[in-house]
Amino acid sequence: MLIDKIIERIENEKNCIENIPNEIGNAKKETPIVQEMSKQAKIMKSFLNCDCKYYPLNSEDNDIICGYLESLQRSKDGSFIPIIVDISDNLLDAVIMNAVIDSDDDSESIMDLGIRENKKRDEFFKNGMIDFETSEVIERYRKNMISKNFSAGKELLDEMIENNREYFGGYELEKDELEVEDDPTADMDDLDFEEEMEKQGEILIAEIPVENPWEIFAYIPFGGWNDCPGNEDIMSISKYWFEKYGAIPFAISNNTLEYIVKNPVDDENKIRFTEEFYAFCPDSVDKYMENFNIDKLAKKIYGKKIWHFCWN
């Protein structure tokens, strides 16, 4: 699975970022697969409106990983941040729905406008290319989102934690009382959420032209359905996590979000982050763990360099 390969190459490498040139140099060189993009992939690329590497269905994991690492290496000049995009109809509809036309209270999404004008999604993207009027709308949305202040991430998580505290299951420990490594209730077999992230379709490695990681979501507006936080909340929380842990979004699909973490959670922050993890995405835990408690979750995510979130 793609996530397992990335974890193997990144999480278990002590100095993974510094070793990227060696990773690329040592990778098996293969002739790229030449295959026509589907209309769905063309629409996503047109929507993103940035440099992208395309990987057709059934591409080798190694090719995708090396492509991401190569983009990550080039991104050191600060001109873009790469992210792996697993293309699907659901993700495409979500980003179009979340791209609002105006910033006032009467704003409409592109999808709302389409419904009002009796347009279907494909009519905004003739032959996979975005029309000029829609392009202007999306660009205005992105500029508006990047201009906003996303400094309330911690406060948002505080609220989410309080709203979910009743589900923390037997959590009564003080910070200095939890010995994660020796916790007998932390059954690793109960929690295998890495298994959820598999390639589902065509892949784009999008080189998003932003300065800050949380601004990726101005280009890929995610969330706002079921229990997934809204896009602006995700931007605020991502900013907070980047400043605290160096967390950068690196993969996204219709219902999953992955971060690569430069400064993994330490002893001082392990309880607080475990609360944040569950409050941000209860589905990632409830789907896999029976008799959930904070101690079990802390055992699984403590010190990890990959964070995986999956919403139902």
N, C-alpha and C positions, 0 to 999 in steps of 0.2 A: 504494500500500500504506500501511496505517496507520502503520507504523514510519517509513517514508520521510517522511510528512507531519509526524510529530512531530519527527523529526530536523531537518527543514527549519525548523520553527517554533521549536524549542528550541535545538538545537546551534549553528545559525548565527546566533542572536540573541545579541549580546554581553551584554546585560542582560535575559535572557528573563524572569526572575522578577519584576524590577521593572516590566517592560512588560506584565505580564499584564492589567491593567485596559484598556490600549489594545488588546491583542489581542482581548479580549472585545467591546469597543466597536466595533471595526472589522470584526468577523466578520459574515458574511452572515446576516441574520435570516430563519429559515424556520419554518414551522409544524411543531411536533414530530410525528413519526409516531406515530399511535395504533394499537397492535396488542396483542393479548392475549399475555401471557407464555406460553411453553411450560411444561409441568409441570417440565421440567428447570431452567428459569430460576427458577421459583417455589421449587423445592427449594434451589437455591443461595442465593437471597435469604433464605429462611427459615434456612438454616444460618448465614449471615453475621450475621443478626440486627442489622443496622445500616441507616442511611439509604443508599439506593442510587438511582442514576439508571439507567433501563433503556433500552437501544437494541436494537430488533429486528434480525433478520437483514437484511443489505443496507442498514443505515443509512449515511448519508454520513459519510466520514472526518472532514469538517469539524465535523459535529455532535458527534462523540465527542471530538475534540480540544478544542473549545470547552467542552464539558461538564467535561472533566478540568481545564482551566485555571481555569474558574470555581470548581470545588471546591477547587483548590489555593489560589486567592486567599482563599477563606473559611477555609481550614484554618490561616491565620496566627494565629487565636485559640487554637490549641493543643488544640482539642477533638477533632480527628480528623486522619487522614492518608488522602488518597484513593489508590485504585489501580484500574487498568483490569483487569477480569476477563473473559477470553474463555471463555465457558461451554461445557463439553463433558462428556459422560459420563465420560471418563477423569479429568478434573480433579475432578469431583464425587466419584467413587469414591475418588480419592487423598486428598482432604481428610477424607472420612468414615473411611477406613482409618487415617489418621494421628491422628485425635482419640481419644486413649486415655482409658479410663474412670477409672483410678486411676494414681497416680504411683509405685507400688511395682513390684517386678520381675515381679509376676504380673498386670500390667495388661493389659486387653483393649481393642482399638479398638471403635468402634461396629460396624464391619463384622464383627469377630470375634464380638461378641455376637450379631449377626444370624445368622451361620452356626451358632453353637451353639444358638440358639433357633429355627433353621429359618426365619428371617425374611429377606426380601429388602429391598433398600434402600428401596423405595417404601413398605414397611410402617412405616418410621420417619417417613415424611413423607406423611401422609394428605392427598390433594388438594393436594399441594405445600406443606403446612404441617407444621412439625415438632411431634411430640407432646411433652407436658410432660416426661415422664421423660427422653427423649433430650435435650431442651433443657437440663435440669439437668446431665446428663453433660457436654455440650459446654461449658457455662459453667464447670464445675469444672475441666475440662481447660485452658481459657484462663487462668483465674486461677492455676493451678499453673504454666503456662508463663511467664507474665509475672513471677511471683515468683522465677524462677530467675536464677542468675548466668551471664551469657553473655560472660564476659571472656576466653575462651580462643581467640578468633578467629585471632589471629596464630599461636599455637602449632599450631592445627589446620592452617592453611595451610602452616606449616613442614613438618609431617608429610606433607601431600599433595604438596608440592614434592619432597621426598626420594623419595617413592614413585613419582613420575613423571619424575624427572630423566633416566633412561635414554632417555626419548622426546624429549628436547629437541633432538636432531638437530644435531650439530655446534656446539653452544653452548659456546664456550671463552672468551668475551670477559669482560674486566673491565668494571665499570660505566662507567668513563671512556673505554673503547675503542669503545663502540658509538655510531656517528654515525648515528642513525636516519634523518635526512633524506637522507643520501648513501649509504645501504646498497644496493648493487646487487642483493642477493639478495631484497630486499623487493618482490615483484611484487604490486601491488595487485589484479590480476585473479585471483590465486589465492585470495582470501579475501573472500567477499561474504556474510557471515552475516546482514547486515541483511535480505536477501531472504527469509529464512525466516519472519519475523513477518508473517503476514497474518491478517485477520479470518477466523475459521472459523465463527462462529455468532453467537448473541446476546451482547450485551455488557452488563455491569454496571459502572458506576463506583461502587465501594463506598467509603463514607466511614467508615473503620475507626476506632473510638473508642479510640485508643491515643495515648500521649505520644511514644513513640520508634519510629522506622521499623522496627527489627528485630522489634518486637512485632506487626507486621502478620501475621507467620507463626504467631502464636497463634490468629488468626482464620482464616487460610488455610494450614493445615499442609501443606507442600509437600515433595516429595522422598522419598528412601528407596527408590527403585526403580532398577534397572540401575546405572549409574555416577553417578546423581545423589546428592549428599550427603543425609543425613537432615535432618529439619526442624530439630532442635536445633543441628546443625552449621551449617546455613544461617543460623539466628538469630545464632549467635556470630560468624560471618564477616561477616554484614550489619552487626552492631554495630561491628566493627573497621573496616569500610570506611566506615561513616557517620562515625565519629570521625576517620578519616584523610582521607577525600576528600569527605565530605558526600553520600555515595551513598544514595539513597532508592529502594526498590522502587516502580515506577510501573505495571508491566504484568505480567500473569501469564496463562499458558494451561496446557494439560495438560502441556506439555514445554518451555516457554520461560519465562524470567524476565528482566525488563528493569529496569535502574536508571538514574535520572537523576542526574547527578553535578555537584555545585556546584563542587568544586575538582578539575579534571581532573589526571591524573597528570603530574608535571613531570619534568624531566631527572634529578633526584636519585633518583626512585622508579621510573623507567620499566622498568628491568630486573627489579626485584623484583616490580612489579605484573604484568608480562608472565608471569613464572613463576606468580604467583598465579592469573592468568586461566586459564592452561592447566591447572593442577593442579585448580582448582575445576570446570572443565567441559571436559575434553579433547574431548568430542564436537563442541563448537562449532568446533574447529579441525580435527580429523582429518577431518571430513566434507567440508571445503572445500579443504584445503591439501595438496598433495603435497610430499614432501621438506620437511616442517615443520622450521623452526628458530626459535629465540627472536627472531632479528633480523627475520624476516618478520612475526611476530606483533606485535612492538613497533611496527613501521611502521604497522600497521593500527589499533592501539588507542591509540597515544600521543596524549594531549591530548583524547580524545573525551569528550563530555558525555553520551553514551548508551552504556551497556554492555549487550550482548545475549548471553544464554547460552541454548543450545538443547541438550537431551539427546536421544539416540536412544531 
